[in-house]
Amino acid sequence: MTEQDDGAVEEERVDAGLEAATRRLDLAMSRLEAKLAERVSRIGDTDAFAEDRARLAADLDAARARERALEQVAAEASAALGRAAAEVRAALAAELADELAGGIEAGDREA
């Protein structure tokens, strides 16, 4: 083998080493890009989760406010029904008393 052949063999070895190093670098870059994409995706998921959580919290607050308003309306309606029932009872009692008093007066007149 000549010196020129030795140089060519050495150059081929260097080229092969560079190609192998380039492949390893490409593989490492691909893995890094995949990890970065995964993290960016998780951040997006986290943002979406935070937005959903905020929306749900606002919906819950609104539902609680409606619940308090409905409880107040229900209490007012219950009180009004109680007053109406008391008025009906009083009217029935007065009517019954009038009938009894009228019946007693009629019996007194007949006797």
JOZIVEN-V464864 format. One record per pair of residues at least 6 apart in sequence whose ideal C-beta (glycine too) atoms are under 7 Angstrom apart, sorted by the first residue. I is the first residue (numbers start at 1). J is the second residue. Records with the same first field share a line. If there is no record, write none. Layout:
I->J, J
This chain:
none
